[in-house]
Amino acid sequence: MHAMFPPTLRVWLLRLAPLLLLLIVLGLLFFLVQKGHSALSLNLLFGDTPPLMAVLGQAAVWNGLWPACAGTLYLVLLTLLLALFPGLCCGIYLAEYANRRSALGIGLAMDILAGTPSIVMGLFGFTLIVFLRRTFCPSANTSLLLSAACLALLVLPNIVSNTREALAAIPRELRITALALGLGKNAMIRHILLPQAVHGIAAGVVLALARAAEDTAVIMLTGAVANSGLPAGLLDRFEALPFSIYYTAAEYQNADELASGFGAALILLALSALLVFLAHLLERRFLQRSRGYHATGHLC
């Protein structure tokens, strides 16, 4: 292996690898901008509805992407709300409290869940609704809540594994020092370990946000429709940008409709970038707050 690749060549290959990845991403972005920039306008988002009235929910938008943007945002936030707390708690338990047998069993379950195809999770949600309609709740139907719950199950392993690995990477000496200073186990986790692990945990949250924002197979079977307006509630159907892009790609009739699909893809990328940016802002705020605790000595 070393004879085939001299040290200088290996160094250049290592340098070219991230450059190649960057070129692929820029090429994809350039392709989307080239195909969809002509459709980017307020009309693409709001159609014939005045933008302010559409944003405030005072007028319905039936020929624009605003309901899909709002539906995607609601879906991502609800998914994160359902997955974040259980994911953090499970990761902390595996890293700090679980014995070897429990850690192996729960870790195996998380690995299986992480490898579950999204279409299978969508079929699970759809089957659950069929079961409920035939047994306990005849009025049960696909909805925003069902889609978010199924997506939460899909993104849960990312949060659990990143939390566990981030905590496990913290040096053992830091734990010993915290305990020697009189901190209890819970106080040590809250004020010492979690601030040290926040970067790894934030990486899991960002991955969860990205998957929840782009998944189509799950929402296609559990609540997303082509035209429903703004989400009226958790138990109602909704529009979402991934499904709008899929529907446009499958049903477009002319070049303008196809361009609007590429425009929707650009909007989805922008929305995902905004969510990732907000996640990084929250991470920085958490770090600043934890440093404030350390500076004032409030560790108990």
Secondary structure, DSSP 8 states (H G I E B T S, - for coil): -TTTS-HHHHHHHHHHHHHHHHHHHHHHHHHHHHHHGGG-SHHHHHTTS-HHHHHTTSS--SSSSHHHHHHHHHHHHHHHHHHHHHHHHHHHHHHHT--HHHHHHHHHHHHHHHTS-HHHHHHHHHHHHHHHHHTT-TT----HHHHHHHHHHHHHHHHHHHHHHHHHTS-HHHHHHHHHTT--HHHHIIIIIHHHHHHHHHHHHHHHHHHHHH--HHHHHHTB-SS--S--STTS-B--HHHHHHHHHHH--SHHHHHHHHHHHHHHHHHHHHHHHHHHHHHHHHHHHHHHHHHHT---
